[in-house]
Amino acid sequence: MMMFASKKRSLLKTISWRTIASLDTLLLTWLVTGSITAGLTVSGLEILTKMILYYFHERAWIRNKYGIDKNVKKVIEKN
């Protein structure tokens, strides 16, 4: 089965998104608790777990053809 997005692309999207999301978690935790240590701890723990979850989520959606234009589906199915 041909994929229209490479694994490398999915990995790069995973890393860029996790960077943005983890900074958000760091700032929100720091604001809520008043502790930069808590912010760093929470965001540090979630970086790896959520990167792994997002990567597999992304790859599953690539295999799922729901919502893909019928012309694109034809090209994917030919390969």
C-alpha positions in Angstrom: 0.0 0.0 0.0 1.4 3.4 -1.0 1.4 6.1 1.7 1.0 9.7 0.7 3.1 10.9 3.7 6.4 9.4 4.6 7.3 8.1 8.1 10.0 10.8 8.3 7.3 13.5 7.6 5.1 12.0 10.4 8.1 12.0 12.8 9.0 15.6 12.0 5.4 16.7 12.5 5.3 14.8 15.8 8.5 16.5 17.1 7.4 20.0 16.0 3.9 19.6 17.5 5.3 18.2 20.8 7.6 21.2 21.1 4.7 23.6 20.8 2.4 21.6 23.0 5.0 20.9 25.7 5.8 24.6 26.0 2.1 25.3 26.4 1.9 22.6 29.2 4.9 24.1 30.8 3.5 27.6 30.9 0.0 26.5 32.0 1.3 24.3 34.8 3.6 27.1 35.9 0.8 29.7 35.9 -1.6 27.4 37.7 0.8 26.1 40.4 3.2 29.0 40.5 6.0 26.5 40.4 8.4 26.4 37.4 9.7 23.0 38.8 6.2 21.6 38.5 5.9 23.0 35.0 9.2 21.4 33.9 8.3 18.1 35.6 4.9 17.8 34.0 6.0 19.0 30.5 9.1 16.8 30.7 7.1 13.7 31.5 4.5 14.3 28.8 7.0 14.9 26.0 7.9 11.3 25.4 4.5 9.7 26.0 2.6 12.1 23.8 5.1 12.0 21.0 4.7 8.2 20.8 0.9 8.4 21.0 0.8 11.1 18.3 3.1 9.3 15.9 0.9 6.1 16.0 -2.2 8.2 15.8 -0.9 10.0 12.7 0.1 6.7 11.0 -3.3 5.2 11.7 -5.0 8.2 10.1 -2.8 7.9 7.0 -4.1 4.3 6.6 -7.7 5.4 7.1 -9.2 6.7 3.9 -12.2 8.5 5.6 -12.6 12.0 4.3 -10.1 11.7 1.5 -11.3 12.9 -1.9 -12.4 10.1 -4.2 -9.8 11.0 -6.8 -7.0 10.7 -4.3 -8.4 7.4 -3.1 -8.2 6.1 -6.7 -4.5 7.1 -7.0 -3.7 5.5 -3.6 -5.5 2.3 -4.4 -3.7 1.9 -7.8 -0.4 1.8 -6.0 
